[in-house]
Amino acid sequence: MSKILVLGLSAAGRTDLPLALQQRVLAAHLLIGGARHLGYFAEFAGETFAVTNNMDAMLARIEQSMRHSERVVVLASGDPLWYGLGATLRRHFSADQMEIIPAPTAAQLAFAALGEPWSDALLLSAHGRPLDAVIAQTCGASKAAILTDPLNNPAAIASALMQAGLAAETPCAVCENLGSPAQRIQRGHLSWMAAGQFAALNVVIVWNRTPRQAIAPGLPDEAFATNAGQITKREVRLLSLAELALGPGEVLWDIGAGSGSVGIEAARSQPTARVYAIEQRAPMLAHLQENLRRWPAPNLQAQRGTAPENCVSWPDPQAIFIGGSGGQLAALIELAQQRLHPQGRLVINLATLEHLHEAQRLLPTAQIVQVQISRVVPILTLTRLEAYNPVFVITWRKVGDAVQSVCL
């Protein structure tokens, strides 16, 4: 059985392909690629398949051709395994079923045109992907290359980066039509890029002078503004953050965020993660905003509202923290079970026995820990222990796609 030939093309099209490769393309039974790629082989006499948003149909057609021992060629841009069709094909076909011949990636061409080393660069794609994740990762990198698309174009990326806290004068470059006669390389800064218009095929390079560093959690309670001591105490906060186990690039929901101590410390400890916080009480939301001013966490988005109805548009999380349920504990647990990624973590802090019993009923195999904290305080020339109200910390992990619970 012949292998699928996956052929990377530069912006020069077929002109820089060896003649032998061009002949292999023209001899195929089935030629697959985007409209631009297929246009490079206008004289092709076999069957063509134009790639749009039809991956399932494409894969089915390739499988059909392979069953009949037909020669299949897939055309892609640059290196097909770098944010390209190659990755999709590899998920469905084994390595020995494919022959992959790459062209230079757009990132390679961009850094070469700029004369910039790129071994230390973070390589990202905003092409058909959520921009929030790209922005968070760029903020944590000293140098990043970003593939764009018509929606997530250079102007949109620059605006989002400045909204996330990068300075308007942050150096950047837009590298257009790389490898073609229309290639153009422009250097500037984010405010320039946000106001510009550029060719559709481009790569953005950003030099971040102040990449965000992970900051270990553990701020004292007194560091946060709040009402009447309404805050997740430091010791409980650290335990809850450990159970949430937020990783790089992951998404955390902080429901009933209060003054924001958990969400802020989580966001600062994982600067490439995204934290979405919601609080329905206006005074507490004001404290949260003040705490963000004191302890900046640009990767945290806070809003006033109630859950679960105001969480619908948030991206699916890897971790959810419920610090306040607003009488909606059952609905919030159901939401977590539905929206968490496989292996996602749900951590709930509860103070009452009634809510504990409800959580036990809904999450019968979750881990439950009671945390009782006493801190040393002076009394005249002596010392004593001052006890805080006990808190139940409930931890549940989603197993696979099913709604199940296990002990950690």
Secondary structure, DSSP 8 states (H G I E B T S, - for coil): ---EEEEEEBTTBTTTS-HHHHHHHHT-SEEEE-HHHHHTTTT--SEEEE-SS-HHHHHHHHHHHHHTT--EEEEEES-TTTTSHHHHHHHHS-GGGEEEE----HHHHHHHHHT---TT-EEEE-TTS-HHHHHHHHHT-SEEEEE--SSS-HHHHHHHHHHTT--TT-EEEEEESTTSTT-EEEEEEHHHHHT----SSEEEEEE-SS------S---GGGS--STT-S--HHHHHHHHHHHT--TT-EEEEES-TT-HHHHHHHHH-TTSEEEEEE--HHHHHHHHHHHHHS--TTEEEEE--TTGGGTTS---SEEEES--TT-HHHHHHHHHHHS-TT-EEEEEE-SHHHHHHHHHHSTTSEEEEE--EEEEEETTEEEEEE---EEEEEEE--TTS------
